Amino acid sequence: MPRSLVRALTGVLALTAAATAAPLAAPSAAVADSVIVGGQPAPVADSPWAVALSSRDRFGGARSGQFCGGVAVAPTKILTAAHCLSDEALGGPAERVRDLLVIAGRERLSDSDGQEIPVRDIWVNPAYDPASNAGDLAVLTLARAMPEGGVVPTARSGDTAYRAGTAAAVYGWGDTTGSGTYASVLRSAPVQVLPDSDCARAYPGGREGTYKASAMLCAGDPAGGRDACQGDSGGPLVARGRLIGLVSWGSGCGRAGSPGVYTRVSAALEWAEGRI
C-alpha cells in the first residue's frame, strides 16, 4: 500500500468527484459489520473518547461524512493524525472545510444520536514529515466541550503501557477487511505493543516509510490478522486504560510481518505542549 496517507481515505476523493452522495462506496451494514480488521463492535459507553472526524461537504452523507478518527484528551481537545488534514486528504486546505465536525457519542454513523461538535481551531504539527511519516499529529479545538467523562488519560514517557507485549486495543470506523469494506459502527481490535526492532525491521526506509522509535509505536499481532486500516487514521490505541498511540501508517492491513505504526503519544504531548 502507498506510504503517504496509507491509513487515510485518499481513494475516496476520486469517488467524491463522481458520486458525492456515496463517496465511500459504503457496503451494506450487514457486510461492513461482519468482521477495524480482526475486531468487534465497541460500545460507545465504554469508549466515549473515540470520535469521528466528519465533513459531509467533502465526503457525503452516507456515513455522516466520516473520513478519519480522533480521540478526546481534554473536554475541548481532540488528537488526530496530521495526514488526515492534508490538502491531499481533503482536496484543499483544512481551513476551507466549512463543515469540519467531530462526532462524539455515536456508535453507528448513520444514526443521529450523540453530538456533532464544530471544530473551532486546527493545529497541525509543523514538524510532520510526510516522507518518513514522523510527527503525524494534529490537535483540534472544539467550539464546545465534550460530554463530561468523555476523555481518556494519556501515557507519558516511561509509562509501562508502552512496554512490548502489553495488550492494547485500537478503535475506528475504517476498513474491516483491507479491501474497502467500511464499518458502519465503531469497532475495536485487540493488538499488542510490539518491540521497536520488529517495526525497524519491517520499515527500514523506502516508499513505505521509515520507523522512528522516538516518534512512533509499533502494534499488531505477530501472526497478522488484527490491525487498523484505511479510514481509521488518527484513531486511538489504548493500553492499560491510557492513550499510547494514534493510527498513522503501515503496509497493507493485518499482514504478518507488516505491523501497524502509530504516532507515539508521549512524543505527541511534547510536540503539542501548551496546546492541550
VENFEN-V978643 format. One record per backbone hydrogen bond with DSSP energy under -1.0 kcal/mol. CO is the residue of the C=O (numbers start at 1). NH is the residue of the N-H. Records with the same first field share a line. If there is no record, write none. Layout:
BEGIN
CO->NH / NH
END
This chain:
BEGIN
3->6
5->8
7->231 / 233
9->12
10->13
11->15
12->16
13->17
15->19
19->22
22->25
28->32
29->33
31->34
35->39
37->227
40->188
43->46
47->50
49->72
51->70
52->103
53->67
54->101
55->59
56->60
61->64
63->66
65->55
68->53
70->51
71->79
72->152
74->77
75->146
76->142
77->73 / 74
78->140
79->71
80->138
82->85
83->86
86->90
87->91
93->96
94->97
96->98
97->100
100->119
101->54
102->117
103->52
104->115
107->186
108->111
115->104
117->102
118->143
121->141
123->139
125->128
129->133
132->210
134->129
135->137
137->125
138->80
139->123
140->78
141->120 / 121
147->150
153->243
156->159
159->162
160->163
163->166
166->193
168->191
169->238
170->189
172->187
174->183
181->176
184->109
186->42
187->172
188->40
189->170
191->168
192->220
193->165
195->198 / 199
196->200
197->201
198->202
199->203
203->211
206->209
212->215 / 216
215->264
217->262
218->194
219->260
220->192
221->224
227->37
229->232
230->175
232->235
233->69
235->247
236->171
237->244 / 245
238->169
239->242
242->239
243->155
244->265
245->237
246->263
247->234
249->261
254->225
255->258
260->219
261->248 / 249
262->217
263->246
264->268
265->269
267->271
268->272
270->273
272->275
END
